[in-house]
C-alpha cells in the first residue's frame, strides 16, 4: 500500500471562472447602484413629494427608494430614505423639524452580517488553495521524497515468481539472508554490500527481482525512479535524496530501490553543461555523500537498476558504493521455459502444448516479451472463439510480434506479388542450399506491419553466443538471396531489398571493423565501444577511428564481402532455377508455406546443388 499519494495533475476548473465572473458582476452592479443612489433624510423625501419632483416610489419594509423626474446636480436619479411611521411623520412635519428613520440592529443580526460572508469566502478560498496544492505541491513539501513505500504485507512477489534468471537470484539470496537475520549473517565480520546494481537489457526483470528481494525479506520497500529526484527548482533533488535516506533509516531494516539510475547517475559533464552547479550534478553528489555516510550494518540496502551502465558516473561504481553488479541477461532456452511456465498458468492452455516448443520459437525474447507473447496468443485464441490456446496460436503470436500483424486488405498488383514471391523464395532456397543452416519455418507473401510485403522465417535450433566468419558470410548470403532472385528473374532490382541490403552491409562492416576477421585489414578494431544492452538506432552508422587511407581499404573490403555474398546467392539460384520458379508459382497460389510445404522444396534444392561447402547460416527471420 502506498503511503505517499501519487502526484495529481492540476486542471483548470470552469467552475472557478464562472464563480469569479458572477462575483464580479454582482460587485459591479452594487457599485453602479451606489453611484446612482443618494441617501437622504425622510423629511427631505417628504419635501420632494410635495414639490412634485418624484416620478416613482418603491416602498419597502425598512426604506423607501424614489426615482426623481430630473437628476440632481451631481447626476443621480434615485434617492433612498429610511421609513418613519406615517402618523409620527405628520407630527414632525407640523413641528417643522428634520427627521429620518434608523434601522436598529441586534447583535445577532450584526454577527450574521459579518460572519456569513467571511465564512463563504473562506470556504471557496480553502477549496481553491487545496486544489492548487494537490496539483502543484506545497512549497514546504517540495523537498520531500516521492518514493512509494510498500510495507511487508503489500509485497506478494517472491523468488518463485521470478524465473529465467537463476544466477541473479543466487546473487541476491544473501541480501535476503542478511535482512532476515543480520546477526547470524555478520558473525564472521562480513558486511552486506552498500549498493547492488542490476544491469541488463530492457524487459529482463530487474524491477521484478528487486521487489522479489523485498518480498522474500519481508521488509519495507522504498521504490522511486531516478527522474523523480530532479525538478525545476534548484536543490530539490538533493533535498529529496536526503529525505529518502532519512525515511529509510527510520524504517530499518528496509530496501531502497532506484529504477532507471542512469537518469540520476549520468557521468558528470556528459550533458555538455559546464561547471558543477547543474541540478543533476548536485543530486548525484548528494547521493554519493549518502552512500558514504550510512552504515550497512543498520539494515538499509540500496538496489538500483539500469540498462545503460556505460553512462554512469565512475564514482557511483567504485568499491564502497555500488559494491556489486548483478547481470540480468536475456534468458536462454531453459530460462524461457521457466518463464513461460509462470505465465502459462494464467491462461487456459491446450493439453498438447509443450513450453519447450514455444521456447524454441522465441530465441532472444526477454521475460517481458514472453509475457506479451502469452497474452497475444490468448487474444488470438479468443478472437477465433477457441476453448483453449493451442501451439498454432503461439506461432501466430510470434509472427505478429516479430513481423507485425497481417495486412490482408493491402492489395498488390499481380507483378508486385510475383516479385515478392520470387524474392522470398530466393531467401528460402539460398538458406536451404547452405548445409547446417537453421531450418526455414515459414514463407509468406502476405503483407505484414508497416512495410513488409512478405517474409521468410528462420528459427535456430539452439541458442548461439559465438559465430565464425564463415557463419557470418552465410548469413549475408541468405540476406542477399532476395535481391539475387530479383536480378536473376526480372533483370532489375526493386526497393523491396532495402532492409536486406542494410543488414548485410552492417554485418560486413562488423566483420571488417569490429571483429577483425578480414585479412586485408588485419586484427584490429576501428569502432568506438557501443552500449552493451541498448540497440539504439542512432548508433548504427559506422564511426571510424582510422585514417583516411585505412577507411578507403575498409570500404573496399566491405564492398568485396557484399559482392561475394551476392555472387554466391546468384550462383545457388541459377543452379536451382527450376525449383525456384516452381516454388514461387505455387507460393503465389497458396500465399503461405509451412514446414510441410517446405519439405519437398528442401529435398529438391539438395539435389540441384552440387557439393556445397558445409557452413551454417546465421539465425534470425529475414523480412523484406
Buried (B, 14 or more C-beta within 10 A) or exposed (E): EEEEEEEEEEEEEEEEEEBEEEEEEEEEEEEEEEEEBBEBBBBBBBBBEEEEBBEEEEEEEEBBBBEBEEEEEEEEBBBBBBBBEEEEBEEBBEEEEEBBBEEEEEEEEEEEEEEEEEEEEEEEEEBEEEBEBBEEBEEEEBBBBBBBBBBEEBBEBBBEEBBBBBEBBEBBEBBBBBBBEBEEBBEEEEEBBBBBBBBBBEBBBBBBBBBBBBBBBBBBBBBBBBEBBBBEEEBBBBBBBBBBBEBBBEBBBBBBBBBBBBBBBBBBEEEEEEEEEBBBBBBBBBBBBBBEEBEBEEBBBBBBBBBBBBBBBEBBBEEEBBBBBBBBBBBBBBBBBBBBEBBBEEBEBBEEBEBEBBBBBBBBBBBBBBBBBBBBBBBBBEEEEBEBBBBBBBBBBBBBBBBBEBBEEEEBEEEBBBBBBBBBBBBBBBBBBBBEBBBBBBBBBBBBBEBBBBBBBBBBEEBEEEBEEBBBBBBBBBBBBBBBBBBBBBEEEBEBBEBBBEBBBBBBBBBBBBBBBBEEBEEEEBBEEEBEBEEEEEEEEBEBEBEEEBBEBBBEBBEBBBEBBBEBBBBBBEBBEEBBEBBBBBBBEEBEBEEEBBEEBBEBBBEBBEEBEEBBBBBBBBBB
